[in-house]
Every structure is written in C-alpha cells, then in structure tokens.
C-alpha cells in the first residue's frame, strides 16, 4: 500500500474556496480504482496550510489517478489557489 501526503499552502483569500471545492470533488477521487481512503487536514496554527492523506492499493493505482481525466480537471483549479509550491510524499506502508 502507498500512503500519499500532500502539503498545500493556499493564498489566504483562496483557502475557504478550496475547502468548499474539496467537498465537491472528494467523491470523484474516492471513486477511482485503487484508492482506499482519503482525508483532509487543516493546520491548527496556519489555516492556509492543508494536507491531504490518501491511501492507495499500490503505486500503479496512484499513477493511474495522476494520469486520469479526473486529476486533469481537479489539479489546475487547485494549483491556481496555491500561495507556494506544494510538497508531496509517497510512502510505502510496512
């Protein structure tokens, strides 16, 4: 299994917009083959920092999502709201 963590910092004026947007897209993401779990967390100190935590069956499932039409629709809209470049980690669960 693959745990994917993505840390995103949003422009202050875009944070609430992203949080609302996430609610509209999370079902599209969780319907992708190979995803087991999707959660979102907001930093307690800086409300403009948000983490997504997703659990994938394997690297191929994550790669298929990243190459999907769903991702191609979601990513540009999300990326436009960033205050800085996101950080991402893919971790193997042991």
N, CA, C and O atoms as CSV, one atom per row, in Angstrom:
chain,resi,resn,atom,element,x,y,z
A,1,UNK,N,N,0.832,-1.189,0.000
A,1,UNK,CA,C,0.000,0.000,0.000
A,1,UNK,C,C,0.871,1.244,0.000
A,1,UNK,O,O,2.004,1.233,0.480
A,2,UNK,N,N,0.320,2.309,-0.545
A,2,UNK,CA,C,1.024,3.586,-0.651
A,2,UNK,C,C,0.217,4.648,0.097
A,2,UNK,O,O,-0.977,4.827,-0.143
A,3,UNK,N,N,0.892,5.341,0.999
A,3,UNK,CA,C,0.304,6.487,1.674
A,3,UNK,C,C,0.828,7.726,0.970
A,3,UNK,O,O,2.039,7.915,0.853
A,4,UNK,N,N,-0.069,8.559,0.508
A,4,UNK,CA,C,0.310,9.795,-0.196
A,4,UNK,C,C,-0.082,10.979,0.679
A,4,UNK,O,O,-1.253,11.161,1.014
A,5,UNK,N,N,0.908,11.775,1.041
A,5,UNK,CA,C,0.695,13.002,1.802
A,5,UNK,C,C,1.044,14.186,0.918
A,5,UNK,O,O,2.106,14.215,0.296
A,6,UNK,N,N,0.155,15.155,0.866
A,6,UNK,CA,C,0.408,16.359,0.090
A,6,UNK,C,C,0.128,17.562,0.992
A,6,UNK,O,O,-0.965,17.712,1.538
A,7,UNK,N,N,1.141,18.407,1.132
A,7,UNK,CA,C,1.017,19.631,1.926
A,7,UNK,C,C,0.846,20.794,0.954
A,7,UNK,O,O,1.665,21.006,0.059
A,8,UNK,N,N,-0.239,21.542,1.152
A,8,UNK,CA,C,-0.545,22.664,0.264
A,8,UNK,C,C,-0.740,23.927,1.089
A,8,UNK,O,O,-1.417,23.911,2.117
A,9,UNK,N,N,-0.145,25.015,0.632
A,9,UNK,CA,C,-0.359,26.324,1.256
A,9,UNK,C,C,-1.141,27.167,0.259
A,9,UNK,O,O,-0.711,27.382,-0.874
A,10,UNK,N,N,-2.296,27.635,0.707
A,10,UNK,CA,C,-3.173,28.400,-0.162
A,10,UNK,C,C,-3.052,29.891,0.106
A,10,UNK,O,O,-2.699,30.319,1.205
A,11,UNK,N,N,-3.352,30.666,-0.922
A,11,UNK,CA,C,-3.473,32.109,-0.741
A,11,UNK,C,C,-4.588,32.327,0.287
A,11,UNK,O,O,-5.617,31.654,0.221
A,12,UNK,N,N,-4.405,33.248,1.229
A,12,UNK,CA,C,-5.422,33.439,2.267
A,12,UNK,C,C,-6.834,33.633,1.719
A,12,UNK,O,O,-7.804,33.155,2.309
A,13,UNK,N,N,-6.947,34.323,0.607
A,13,UNK,CA,C,-8.269,34.570,0.038
A,13,UNK,C,C,-8.839,33.349,-0.696
A,13,UNK,O,O,-9.994,33.371,-1.123
A,14,UNK,N,N,-8.043,32.293,-0.844
A,14,UNK,CA,C,-8.474,31.099,-1.582
A,14,UNK,C,C,-8.711,29.878,-0.692
A,14,UNK,O,O,-9.255,28.878,-1.160
A,15,UNK,N,N,-8.318,29.940,0.565
A,15,UNK,CA,C,-8.412,28.760,1.425
A,15,UNK,C,C,-9.844,28.256,1.570
A,15,UNK,O,O,-10.101,27.073,1.349
A,16,UNK,N,N,-10.764,29.113,1.930
A,16,UNK,CA,C,-12.147,28.652,2.113
A,16,UNK,C,C,-12.739,28.156,0.795
A,16,UNK,O,O,-13.552,27.231,0.783
A,17,UNK,N,N,-12.335,28.762,-0.296
A,17,UNK,CA,C,-12.786,28.311,-1.610
A,17,UNK,C,C,-12.304,26.881,-1.883
A,17,UNK,O,O,-13.064,26.047,-2.376
A,18,UNK,N,N,-11.041,26.610,-1.558
A,18,UNK,CA,C,-10.531,25.257,-1.758
A,18,UNK,C,C,-11.255,24.257,-0.857
A,18,UNK,O,O,-11.621,23.171,-1.306
A,19,UNK,N,N,-11.462,24.613,0.394
A,19,UNK,CA,C,-12.137,23.699,1.320
A,19,UNK,C,C,-13.532,23.342,0.804
A,19,UNK,O,O,-13.951,22.188,0.897
A,20,UNK,N,N,-14.232,24.302,0.273
A,20,UNK,CA,C,-15.551,24.044,-0.322
A,20,UNK,C,C,-15.419,23.188,-1.577
A,20,UNK,O,O,-16.190,22.252,-1.785
A,21,UNK,N,N,-14.439,23.517,-2.405
A,21,UNK,CA,C,-14.204,22.771,-3.640
A,21,UNK,C,C,-13.879,21.310,-3.333
A,21,UNK,O,O,-14.364,20.409,-4.018
A,22,UNK,N,N,-13.072,21.075,-2.318
A,22,UNK,CA,C,-12.693,19.716,-1.947
A,22,UNK,C,C,-13.932,18.868,-1.651
A,22,UNK,O,O,-13.992,17.695,-2.020
A,23,UNK,N,N,-14.905,19.463,-0.990
A,23,UNK,CA,C,-16.130,18.727,-0.672
A,23,UNK,C,C,-16.853,18.276,-1.940
A,23,UNK,O,O,-17.532,17.249,-1.932
A,24,UNK,N,N,-16.715,19.027,-3.019
A,24,UNK,CA,C,-17.394,18.678,-4.273
A,24,UNK,C,C,-16.628,17.640,-5.089
A,24,UNK,O,O,-17.210,16.995,-5.961
A,25,UNK,N,N,-15.332,17.468,-4.823
A,25,UNK,CA,C,-14.513,16.559,-5.641
A,25,UNK,C,C,-14.089,15.294,-4.921
A,25,UNK,O,O,-13.632,14.350,-5.566
A,26,UNK,N,N,-14.226,15.247,-3.607
A,26,UNK,CA,C,-13.687,14.094,-2.880
A,26,UNK,C,C,-14.350,12.783,-3.297
A,26,UNK,O,O,-13.699,11.738,-3.292
A,27,UNK,N,N,-15.616,12.819,-3.653
A,27,UNK,CA,C,-16.275,11.593,-4.109
A,27,UNK,C,C,-15.724,11.141,-5.468
A,27,UNK,O,O,-15.605,9.941,-5.719
A,28,UNK,N,N,-15.390,12.088,-6.334
A,28,UNK,CA,C,-14.773,11.739,-7.619
A,28,UNK,C,C,-13.435,11.048,-7.397
A,28,UNK,O,O,-13.105,10.077,-8.079
A,29,UNK,N,N,-12.671,11.555,-6.441
A,29,UNK,CA,C,-11.363,10.966,-6.151
A,29,UNK,C,C,-11.528,9.588,-5.531
A,29,UNK,O,O,-10.859,8.639,-5.940
A,30,UNK,N,N,-12.419,9.469,-4.542
A,30,UNK,CA,C,-12.568,8.179,-3.858
A,30,UNK,C,C,-13.238,7.113,-4.716
A,30,UNK,O,O,-13.266,5.942,-4.337
A,31,UNK,N,N,-13.773,7.502,-5.856
A,31,UNK,CA,C,-14.345,6.502,-6.764
A,31,UNK,C,C,-13.296,5.951,-7.738
A,31,UNK,O,O,-13.593,5.066,-8.540
A,32,UNK,N,N,-12.081,6.476,-7.662
A,32,UNK,CA,C,-11.014,5.984,-8.541
A,32,UNK,C,C,-10.596,4.572,-8.128
A,32,UNK,O,O,-10.546,4.270,-6.935
A,33,UNK,N,N,-10.297,3.707,-9.094
A,33,UNK,CA,C,-9.839,2.356,-8.755
A,33,UNK,C,C,-8.542,2.413,-7.946
A,33,UNK,O,O,-7.611,3.141,-8.291
A,34,UNK,N,N,-8.498,1.642,-6.878
A,34,UNK,CA,C,-7.261,1.513,-6.100
A,34,UNK,C,C,-7.127,2.452,-4.927
A,34,UNK,O,O,-6.187,2.309,-4.145
A,35,UNK,N,N,-8.031,3.415,-4.765
A,35,UNK,CA,C,-7.940,4.282,-3.596
A,35,UNK,C,C,-8.733,3.641,-2.456
A,35,UNK,O,O,-9.850,3.159,-2.644
A,36,UNK,N,N,-8.133,3.651,-1.292
A,36,UNK,CA,C,-8.755,3.021,-0.133
A,36,UNK,C,C,-9.280,4.040,0.878
A,36,UNK,O,O,-10.236,3.771,1.606
A,37,UNK,N,N,-8.641,5.219,0.914
A,37,UNK,CA,C,-9.028,6.225,1.905
A,37,UNK,C,C,-8.556,7.592,1.441
A,37,UNK,O,O,-7.518,7.716,0.792
A,38,UNK,N,N,-9.328,8.618,1.781
A,38,UNK,CA,C,-8.949,9.999,1.502
A,38,UNK,C,C,-9.402,10.862,2.667
A,38,UNK,O,O,-10.574,10.846,3.044
A,39,UNK,N,N,-8.471,11.613,3.235
A,39,UNK,CA,C,-8.785,12.537,4.320
A,39,UNK,C,C,-8.084,13.859,4.055
A,39,UNK,O,O,-7.086,13.930,3.337
A,40,UNK,N,N,-8.636,14.894,4.656
A,40,UNK,CA,C,-8.014,16.208,4.557
A,40,UNK,C,C,-7.871,16.759,5.964
A,40,UNK,O,O,-8.742,16.573,6.814
A,41,UNK,N,N,-6.741,17.448,6.198
A,41,UNK,CA,C,-6.458,18.053,7.488
A,41,UNK,C,C,-6.063,19.504,7.277
A,41,UNK,O,O,-5.420,19.848,6.286
A,42,UNK,N,N,-6.453,20.349,8.220
A,42,UNK,CA,C,-6.077,21.762,8.168
A,42,UNK,C,C,-5.182,22.044,9.368
A,42,UNK,O,O,-5.496,21.648,10.490
A,43,UNK,N,N,-4.076,22.723,9.132
A,43,UNK,CA,C,-3.114,23.042,10.177
A,43,UNK,C,C,-3.783,23.864,11.288
A,43,UNK,O,O,-4.592,24.748,11.008
A,44,UNK,N,N,-3.446,23.572,12.527
A,44,UNK,CA,C,-4.045,24.296,13.651
A,44,UNK,C,C,-3.439,25.681,13.837
A,44,UNK,O,O,-4.086,26.573,14.386
A,45,UNK,N,N,-2.205,25.865,13.384
A,45,UNK,CA,C,-1.521,27.150,13.540
A,45,UNK,C,C,-1.721,28.080,12.344
A,45,UNK,O,O,-1.821,29.297,12.502
A,46,UNK,N,N,-1.778,27.500,11.163
A,46,UNK,CA,C,-1.907,28.286,9.931
A,46,UNK,C,C,-3.048,27.707,9.110
A,46,UNK,O,O,-2.886,26.674,8.460
A,47,UNK,N,N,-4.182,28.356,9.134
A,47,UNK,CA,C,-5.363,27.820,8.459
A,47,UNK,C,C,-5.221,27.734,6.946
A,47,UNK,O,O,-6.042,27.099,6.284
A,48,UNK,N,N,-4.190,28.364,6.391
A,48,UNK,CA,C,-3.964,28.313,4.950
A,48,UNK,C,C,-3.164,27.087,4.518
A,48,UNK,O,O,-2.939,26.879,3.326
A,49,UNK,N,N,-2.736,26.279,5.482
A,49,UNK,CA,C,-1.999,25.049,5.193
A,49,UNK,C,C,-2.948,23.867,5.364
A,49,UNK,O,O,-3.577,23.686,6.407
A,50,UNK,N,N,-3.026,23.072,4.302
A,50,UNK,CA,C,-3.927,21.924,4.259
A,50,UNK,C,C,-3.113,20.713,3.793
A,50,UNK,O,O,-2.254,20.819,2.917
A,51,UNK,N,N,-3.405,19.575,4.398
A,51,UNK,CA,C,-2.782,18.317,3.988
A,51,UNK,C,C,-3.864,17.386,3.459
A,51,UNK,O,O,-4.964,17.326,4.009
A,52,UNK,N,N,-3.551,16.665,2.397
A,52,UNK,CA,C,-4.400,15.545,2.010
A,52,UNK,C,C,-3.619,14.275,2.319
A,52,UNK,O,O,-2.398,14.212,2.169
A,53,UNK,N,N,-4.357,13.281,2.748
A,53,UNK,CA,C,-3.809,11.996,3.155
A,53,UNK,C,C,-4.626,10.950,2.402
A,53,UNK,O,O,-5.815,10.773,2.666
A,54,UNK,N,N,-3.994,10.272,1.479
A,54,UNK,CA,C,-4.721,9.251,0.729
A,54,UNK,C,C,-3.964,7.931,0.796
A,54,UNK,O,O,-2.734,7.896,0.822
A,55,UNK,N,N,-4.719,6.867,0.822
A,55,UNK,CA,C,-4.164,5.530,0.895
A,55,UNK,C,C,-4.535,4.800,-0.390
A,55,UNK,O,O,-5.706,4.716,-0.761
A,56,UNK,N,N,-3.512,4.275,-1.058
A,56,UNK,CA,C,-3.688,3.632,-2.361
A,56,UNK,C,C,-3.251,2.172,-2.280
A,56,UNK,O,O,-2.350,1.823,-1.518
A,57,UNK,N,N,-3.888,1.345,-3.059
A,57,UNK,CA,C,-3.579,-0.075,-3.092
A,57,UNK,C,C,-2.123,-0.319,-3.489
A,57,UNK,O,O,-1.445,-1.170,-2.915
A,58,UNK,N,N,-1.652,0.448,-4.490
A,58,UNK,CA,C,-0.278,0.287,-4.977
A,58,UNK,C,C,0.124,1.534,-5.773
A,58,UNK,O,O,-0.686,2.433,-6.000
A,59,UNK,N,N,1.376,1.564,-6.184
A,59,UNK,CA,C,1.893,2.708,-6.937
A,59,UNK,C,C,1.189,2.862,-8.283
A,59,UNK,O,O,1.014,3.981,-8.766
A,60,UNK,N,N,0.788,1.752,-8.887
A,60,UNK,CA,C,0.117,1.800,-10.180
A,60,UNK,C,C,-1.246,2.500,-10.067
A,60,UNK,O,O,-1.647,3.233,-10.971
A,61,UNK,N,N,-1.940,2.272,-8.972
A,61,UNK,CA,C,-3.235,2.930,-8.761
A,61,UNK,C,C,-3.062,4.431,-8.612
A,61,UNK,O,O,-3.832,5.206,-9.179
A,62,UNK,N,N,-2.057,4.846,-7.854
A,62,UNK,CA,C,-1.777,6.270,-7.691
A,62,UNK,C,C,-1.386,6.891,-9.023
A,62,UNK,O,O,-1.852,7.977,-9.368
A,63,UNK,N,N,-0.526,6.200,-9.776
A,63,UNK,CA,C,-0.103,6.714,-11.084
A,63,UNK,C,C,-1.298,6.821,-12.040
A,63,UNK,O,O,-1.400,7.784,-12.800
A,64,UNK,N,N,-2.186,5.847,-12.003
A,64,UNK,CA,C,-3.370,5.889,-12.881
A,64,UNK,C,C,-4.241,7.094,-12.535
A,64,UNK,O,O,-4.774,7.747,-13.432
A,65,UNK,N,N,-4.391,7.395,-11.243
A,65,UNK,CA,C,-5.162,8.579,-10.850
A,65,UNK,C,C,-4.479,9.844,-11.355
A,65,UNK,O,O,-5.138,10.729,-11.901
A,66,UNK,N,N,-3.170,9.937,-11.180
A,66,UNK,CA,C,-2.442,11.138,-11.581
A,66,UNK,C,C,-2.457,11.340,-13.095
A,66,UNK,O,O,-2.196,12.444,-13.573
A,67,UNK,N,N,-2.760,10.287,-13.851
A,67,UNK,CA,C,-2.861,10.378,-15.307
A,67,UNK,C,C,-4.310,10.382,-15.796
A,67,UNK,O,O,-4.565,10.279,-16.996
A,68,UNK,N,N,-5.248,10.500,-14.869
A,68,UNK,CA,C,-6.664,10.408,-15.227
A,68,UNK,C,C,-7.258,11.763,-15.615
A,68,UNK,O,O,-6.699,12.821,-15.325
A,69,UNK,N,N,-8.397,11.690,-16.271
A,69,UNK,CA,C,-9.148,12.898,-16.623
A,69,UNK,C,C,-9.602,13.619,-15.352
A,69,UNK,O,O,-9.628,14.849,-15.311
A,70,UNK,N,N,-9.956,12.862,-14.329
A,70,UNK,CA,C,-10.369,13.455,-13.051
A,70,UNK,C,C,-9.263,14.350,-12.503
A,70,UNK,O,O,-9.520,15.492,-12.121
A,71,UNK,N,N,-8.039,13.840,-12.461
A,71,UNK,CA,C,-6.912,14.628,-11.960
A,71,UNK,C,C,-6.661,15.846,-12.848
A,71,UNK,O,O,-6.380,16.935,-12.348
A,72,UNK,N,N,-6.763,15.663,-14.164
A,72,UNK,CA,C,-6.531,16.776,-15.092
A,72,UNK,C,C,-7.560,17.887,-14.923
A,72,UNK,O,O,-7.283,19.042,-15.250
A,73,UNK,N,N,-8.734,17.553,-14.420
A,73,UNK,CA,C,-9.759,18.574,-14.149
A,73,UNK,C,C,-9.528,19.249,-12.797
A,73,UNK,O,O,-9.694,20.461,-12.665
A,74,UNK,N,N,-9.147,18.461,-11.804
A,74,UNK,CA,C,-9.002,18.955,-10.432
A,74,UNK,C,C,-7.731,19.782,-10.243
A,74,UNK,O,O,-7.772,20.858,-9.646
A,75,UNK,N,N,-6.616,19.289,-10.744
A,75,UNK,CA,C,-5.324,19.891,-10.423
A,75,UNK,C,C,-5.185,21.353,-10.857
A,75,UNK,O,O,-4.732,22.161,-10.046
A,76,UNK,N,N,-5.541,21.737,-12.069
A,76,UNK,CA,C,-5.379,23.154,-12.451
A,76,UNK,C,C,-6.188,24.103,-11.569
A,76,UNK,O,O,-5.721,25.193,-11.238
A,77,UNK,N,N,-7.397,23.692,-11.189
A,77,UNK,CA,C,-8.221,24.545,-10.341
A,77,UNK,C,C,-7.625,24.671,-8.936
A,77,UNK,O,O,-7.692,25.729,-8.312
A,78,UNK,N,N,-7.048,23.585,-8.460
A,78,UNK,CA,C,-6.411,23.599,-7.130
A,78,UNK,C,C,-5.114,24.394,-7.184
A,78,UNK,O,O,-4.864,25.238,-6.324
A,79,UNK,N,N,-4.301,24.131,-8.177
A,79,UNK,CA,C,-2.991,24.772,-8.319
A,79,UNK,C,C,-3.104,26.295,-8.386
A,79,UNK,O,O,-2.231,27.003,-7.883
A,80,UNK,N,N,-4.153,26.793,-8.995
A,80,UNK,CA,C,-4.344,28.246,-9.137
A,80,UNK,C,C,-4.542,28.940,-7.786
A,80,UNK,O,O,-4.380,30.156,-7.682
A,81,UNK,N,N,-4.886,28.179,-6.770
A,81,UNK,CA,C,-5.154,28.738,-5.447
A,81,UNK,C,C,-3.926,28.722,-4.524
A,81,UNK,O,O,-3.983,29.256,-3.416
A,82,UNK,N,N,-2.830,28.121,-4.967
A,82,UNK,CA,C,-1.644,27.965,-4.121
A,82,UNK,C,C,-0.919,29.276,-3.868
A,82,UNK,O,O,-0.836,30.141,-4.740
A,83,UNK,N,N,-0.395,29.405,-2.654
A,83,UNK,CA,C,0.485,30.522,-2.304
A,83,UNK,C,C,1.937,30.130,-2.526
A,83,UNK,O,O,2.797,30.990,-2.718
A,84,UNK,N,N,2.213,28.811,-2.500
A,84,UNK,CA,C,3.568,28.302,-2.735
A,84,UNK,C,C,3.459,26.887,-3.298
A,84,UNK,O,O,2.388,26.280,-3.309
A,85,UNK,N,N,4.583,26.392,-3.757
A,85,UNK,CA,C,4.621,25.067,-4.363
A,85,UNK,C,C,4.255,24.007,-3.320
A,85,UNK,O,O,4.757,24.052,-2.197
A,86,UNK,N,N,3.393,23.061,-3.674
A,86,UNK,CA,C,3.035,22.012,-2.712
A,86,UNK,C,C,4.199,21.033,-2.507
A,86,UNK,O,O,5.097,20.922,-3.341
A,87,UNK,N,N,4.153,20.343,-1.395
A,87,UNK,CA,C,5.112,19.286,-1.090
A,87,UNK,C,C,4.348,17.972,-1.039
A,87,UNK,O,O,3.233,17.921,-0.521
A,88,UNK,N,N,4.938,16.917,-1.571
A,88,UNK,CA,C,4.244,15.637,-1.599
A,88,UNK,C,C,5.211,14.501,-1.281
A,88,UNK,O,O,6.388,14.531,-1.641
A,89,UNK,N,N,4.673,13.507,-0.597
A,89,UNK,CA,C,5.434,12.317,-0.256
A,89,UNK,C,C,4.588,11.096,-0.566
A,89,UNK,O,O,3.390,11.065,-0.284
A,90,UNK,N,N,5.227,10.089,-1.150
A,90,UNK,CA,C,4.602,8.786,-1.334
A,90,UNK,C,C,5.369,7.805,-0.456
A,90,UNK,O,O,6.577,7.631,-0.617
A,91,UNK,N,N,4.670,7.171,0.462
A,91,UNK,CA,C,5.301,6.333,1.471
A,91,UNK,C,C,4.739,4.915,1.406
A,91,UNK,O,O,3.526,4.721,1.318
A,92,UNK,N,N,5.629,3.933,1.449
A,92,UNK,CA,C,5.190,2.538,1.491
A,92,UNK,C,C,4.850,2.179,2.925
A,92,UNK,O,O,5.608,2.472,3.850
A,93,UNK,N,N,3.710,1.547,3.095
A,93,UNK,CA,C,3.331,1.091,4.423
A,93,UNK,C,C,3.982,-0.257,4.682
A,93,UNK,O,O,3.945,-1.148,3.834
A,94,UNK,N,N,4.558,-0.395,5.820
A,94,UNK,CA,C,5.245,-1.636,6.194
A,94,UNK,C,C,4.440,-2.395,7.213
A,94,UNK,O,O,4.854,-3.468,7.652
